[in-house]
Amino acid sequence: MNPFSAEQLAYLFEVDPDRPRLLKRRESKTLEIKENFNLSNDAKGMYGRSMAAFANREGGYILFGVKDKPHELVGMTNDTFENMDPTQLQQFLAGQLAPGVDWVHCLHQIGNRKFGLIYTSPARCKPVVAIKQGPKDIRDGDIYFRYQGETKRIGSAELHQLIQDRVEIERRGWHAFLKEAATITPATSVVLDTLSGKGATDGRRFVVDEKLLEKIRFIQEGKFTEAGEPTLRVLGDVEVARPEAIIVEHEVAHDQARDFPFLTRDIVARVNERFGAGTITLNDIASVIKKNHDVPTRADWHYRNPVLNSSPQYSQGFLDWLCSQIETIEGFMATERATWRERQRQGA
């Protein structure tokens, strides 16, 4: 997303049709309004609190050049924003918040009036926390959160949700990693620690296709700063592999899980969405359908990763078959349940 696209700027600076100098937008979960920008310690403290709060939510803007009550588009009355060295604010933020926040700024002009915008992206790793005492009520250990029109210390409910979201992201990351790891072998893989920049390779060299060089910025150790675009630190030499010089043929392991995209709850949700709530339950899949029709023996319907001992997954073919049975056979689910109860009674 480009936070300063023409469409986004038009939305942010939309005015009241009857009063063209008055901003239609109001302060919200994603917008804070200031009349002027300055780099005093107190001002940086206010900006830091708001930027941390936006980072802990969905991201947001601080807009400079708008008078408060009413929100009149007056433009900034100084050139501090226009002449700002971003490293001044960045160094302040890096010393006050962890993990760091990602932000960009933009000068926007309407006629002869100039407006400043700072956009803060949602943090990839939440929560962003104040790491030491600072100006404007920034306190060590505080977590700021953006509520409707104001920045405050986070409440218990919102903090609990941030923690739950972070646990879920890590769980999904591990699940994806282990699924991928199950398809490769130690002999054909290397491990790269992206924090240290070192790779475990048993003495083998990294060979990089030249087409990737446009997407990766390599630098020498000791020649990078915290500011600027993310870089990959490489210890040693990088060898560029030209496509015409190296031709390697090998069989790529197929990830079977991709052919079976549905968990049990997904099957239940899609059937009930199509035929109405209560048509089928989780228990129906687990006992009735699987046991009556021995679904796990159908390689085209059912998959379970034996290495990860993961949950059963089902194919589109199984979902289509189940829907067709319900649609074409009257009382299909009632018959299935009765059959299963009888088999249980007989000890089958």
N, C-alpha and C positions, 0 to 999 in steps of 0.2 A: 504494500500500500504506500502511495506517495502522500504523506500528510499535508503537503502543500500543493496538491494538484489544483487546477483551475476550478474543478467542481467543488472540491472541499473548501477552498477559499471563498467561493461564491456562497456556499452554505453558511460559513462562519460569519461573513460580513453582510448577510441578508438584512435589509432594513425594513422598518415599518412602512407600508405603502403610504400611509397618511402623514408620516413624519420621517422623511428620508434621511434625517441626520441621526435617528435613533436606531440603535442596534436591536434587531428582533430577538437575537439569542439572549439567554439569561445564564447566570452562573449555574453549573450543573455538576453531574458526576464526572464530566469530561472537559469542563471549561471553567477557568478562573480569569477574572478581568482586573487589570491594573491600569492606572492612568499614565504612569511613566515607569521607565526602567532605570535602575541604578545599581551600583555594585558595592554599596555599603555592607558591612557585616550583617546588620539586621535584615537588609533586603535579601541578601544571599540566603540567610536563614529561612525567611519566608518562602523563597523560591524552592529551597531544598526540601522543606516540609511538603509543599504541594507536589513537587516532582516525585518524591518518594510515595506520596499517597496515590498519584496517578499510576506509578509503576506497580503498586500493589493491587491495582484494579485493572481496568481495560485500557489504560493509557489516557492522555488528555493534553489540553493546551492551556498555556498561560498567554493571554492576549493583552498587549500593552498599547495604550493610546486611546482608551475608552474611559470616559468620565463615569463616575458612579452616581446612580440615582439622579436623573435617569441615565441610562447607558448611551451617552452621546458620543458619536464618532468624532473626536476632536483631533486625534493624532498626537504623537509624542511631542513634548515641548523641548526636548533636549536630544542630542545626537549620541548619547551614551550607548544605546543599543546598536546603532549603526556602526560605531567605531569599536565595539566590544571585541576583545581578544577572548575567544571561547575557552582558552586554557585557564583563564582566571576563575571562571565558574566551574569548569571541570575539576580543577585541583581542589576547590572548596568541597565539591560534592564527593570526590574520592576520599577526602579526609574525614567526612562526616557519615557516609552511608556505605553499607555493605549488604549484599553485593552491589556493585556499581549500577547506576541507571544509564540507559541509552537515551540520548536526546539529540535533537537537531533544532536549528533556529532559522528564521526567515524574516526578511524585511519586506513588508508589503506596502505599496503606495496606492492611494486613492486620490486622484487630483494632486494637490500639493501637500496632502496630509500623509504622514508616515506612521505605520503600525508595526509593532514587533510581535513575533510569535515564537514561543518555545514549545515544541512538542516532545513529550516523554512517552516512550514505548512501554507497553506492559512488560514487566520483568519476566525473564525466562525462568528464574529461580526465585520464588516468593517464599517468605516476605523479605522486603528490603528493610533493614534495621539501622537506626542511628547507632554509631559505634563509639561516640564520645560526646561529651557536653559541648554544646555549640551556642551560637547566638539565637535570639528570637525563640526561646523556649525549646530548643532542640536538646533532648536529654538522652544520655547513654542508655541504650536498650529500648527506646521508644520505637513503636511501629505506627506509621501514619497511614490513614486510609481515607479515600475520597468518598464522602457522602454527598447527598444532593445539595450542591451549592456551598459546601464547606469541607475543610480538611480538619480531621480530628485524630486523636489517638484511637487506634482500632478497638472496636468492641469485642467481647468474648465470642459472640456468634460468628462474626466475620473472621476472626483469627482462627477459630476452629475450622471454618470452611477452607481457609487458605492452606492449613496444614493437611486437611483431607485431600485437597486438590494436588498438593505436592506429593503426598504418598501415592496417589493414583497415577500421577505422571511417572514416578519412579517405578511403580509396579509394571506399567505398560512398557517402559523402557527395558526393564529386565526381561519381560516376556518376549519382546521383539528380539532382544539380543540372544536369548537362549534358543529361540526358534531358528535364528540365523546360524548360531553356533552348531546346532544339530545337523546342519547340511554341509559342513566343511570338515576337513581333517587337519590335524596339526602339521602334517607334512606340506600342506599347500597354503598355510596361513601364517601371518605375522601379527604381532600385537603392537599397536602404537599407543603410547601414553600421551594424550593430547595436552596434559598439564606440564609434563617434563619435556616433551618434544622428542623423547627417545623411543626407539622401536626395538622389540625383542625379535631378533631375526636369525639366530644361530650363525652370525657372521655373513649372512646374505645381504646383498645391497638392495635398496629401494630403486625400482625402475619406474619412471613416470612417463606416460604417453605425452608427447608434446602438445596434444590437443587440450590437455588439462592445464597447461601452463597459463592459459588465459583466465582460468578460474581460481588459480592458487597463486598467492604472492609469496615467493621464497625470499628470505632475508638471511643475512649472516648474523650469527650470535653476537650480542652486544651492540647491535645497531638498530634497535627498535625502542620506541617509547610507548607509554600507555595510551597516548592520544592517537587518533587515526583509525584506519580500518584494521580489523582482526587479521593477524598473520600467522603462518605456521612456521615455527622455529625448527630449522634443520641443522643438526650437528654433523658436519662432514660434507661430502660432495653429493650433488644431485645429478644423476645420469638421465638424460632425455632419450627416450626410446622413440625412434622414428618408425611409423607404421610400415614403411617399405623395407625396413631393415630387419624387422623381427616379425615372424609369423608363428603363432602358437595355436595349436589346436588341442582342445581338451573338452571333456564333457562337463557341462555345468549342472550341478545338482539341482533337481527340481523341488521346489518347496510345495509339498502336497497340500499343506494347510491352505494355500491360496485357492484351491479347488473346492474347499469346504468352508465357506465363509460364515456359516451360521452356527452359533451356540444354541443350546436347548432353549434358552429364553428368547432368542431371536425367532426361532421356529414358532413358538407359542405366540409371540407378539404379532407376527405376520399373518398367522391363521386367524387369530381373533380380530385383527384389523379388517380382514376380508369377510369373515362370516359372522362377526359379532362377538362381544365380550363373553367369556365363559364357554366358548365352543370347545376349547381344549386347554389343558392345564400342564404345568411342568411334570406332574405325576403321570399324566397320560403318555408323555413322551418316554419318560424314564422306565415305566413298567408296561403299560398297555402296548404301545406301538413297537418298542424295542423287543419285548418278549414275544408278542403274538406273531411278529413278522421277522424276528431275528435280524433286525436292521444292522447290528455290528458286523455281520458276515458279508454285507453288501459293500464291496470296495468302492462302488460308484456312489454310494449314499453316505457312508460313515467313515470318519477318520479320527484317530486318536494318536498323538505323538507318543511312542513308547519310551523315548528317552526322557522327555519332560514329564511324563505321566500327567498330561494336561487334560482338560475337560473335553468331552466328545464334541466333534464338529460335524456339520451336515452339509450336503451339497444342495445346489439349486434343484437337482433332479429329485431328491427326496422331498423337498418342499412342494414341488409340482405334483408329485405322486400323491402326497397326503391331501393336498387341496382338491385334487381330482376325485379322490375317494369320498371325501366329505360332500363334494358337490353332486356326485352322480349316484351315490348309494344312500338311500334314505335311512336315517338312524344309524349311520356308520359308527359314530363314536359311542353311542349307547351299546351297540353290539360288541364293539371292542372291549368296553369296560366289563360287560357281562361275561365275555369269554375269559377275560383275565381273572375275574373273581372265581369262576368255575375251576380254572386251572390251579388257583391257589387252594381252593377247597379240596381238590384231589391231590394236592401236594406235588403237582407237576412243575 
